[in-house]
Structure formats: structure tokens, C-alpha cells
């Protein structure tokens, strides 16, 4: 999700919110990552799609994607941490239930990676560290619940490498974007200064 996406105006219709959210390339990556996690989970075991567990599993995935795309892009941005805290609290809670329902099938844990990217983009550094740590803790707790403490440690190391990669990659992309915006800003100021200089030169003749 790009930083330049401002909060949606209140006059935008629900369909407008959706269109605006999916104009952001990062949101497509969010959905694709979650879908890949679900595909991996479904391919690794037998699923009874008529059972409440599977229905809840799919429904939570849809909610997770909607909040992570439309909700995150269009929520108010007033410079405070109020909305980010609400967003991450909701998404972390939803993700926890999703991981529990997945019963660690396949590589479903990759569904947490978009939140890593969002934490780097939205939160200050300490906030991003807390979110990433909570994600690892949630995954380890569920693995420990279904398997063992040793498996939880191994899973934390494995998914931790992915979390670190996404965090570093997102940070680099953000810095590149900020540098590009700064260059564009300076170029605009230079153009404006040149225009004023030409106008002043004409008046001085």
C-alpha cells in the first residue's frame, strides 16, 4: 500500500471505496499472498466445505482481505496512531483465528506477511517491531498448540526469515519512493524558481 493514498472522502460510495482500494498495486499483492496461503492449506489436506470450521475459515479470509485492502486504504489518516492500532488489533485477532482454523495446513502462515509490510509502511519503527514480534508469537503459539515446543521454535525460525525479508524489502521500497518524491519536489521548486526568475527578468527589461 503506497503512502500517497490519502483517506477516502466521505462522499465516496461503497463501490468507489473498492475501486479506489484496488487501484493500489500493493493491495493486489496482499490478496494474492492470502490466496496462495489458502491454496497451500487446501492442497495439503482433506476439507469438508459443509462444516462450520471450513465456512468460518473462508469467511475470515474474505474479511481479512477486505480490511487489509479497502479498510486499510480508505480509513481516516489524521496523523495519530488511533486508526493504525485499531487496524492491526483487528487484523491480528482475525489472523490468529484463521491460523488456528487452518491447523497449520500447508504454508498458510504466509498469510501473515502482508501485515509485516503494512506495519513497516504505516507504523513508526517500534510499532512495526511490535507487530512483527506479535506475528511470530502467534504463529509459534499455534504451532506449539498443535505440535510441540521444538516445532514452534523451528517454525519461528522459518517464518522469521520470511518476515525479515519482507520487512527489509518494504523498507527499501519505501526509502526509494521517498527519495523519488523528494526529487520530484525539488524539481518542482526549481521549475517554479526558474519561472519566477524569467518573469522578474522580463519586468526588469
Beta strands, then each sheet from edge to edge (+ up, - down):
end
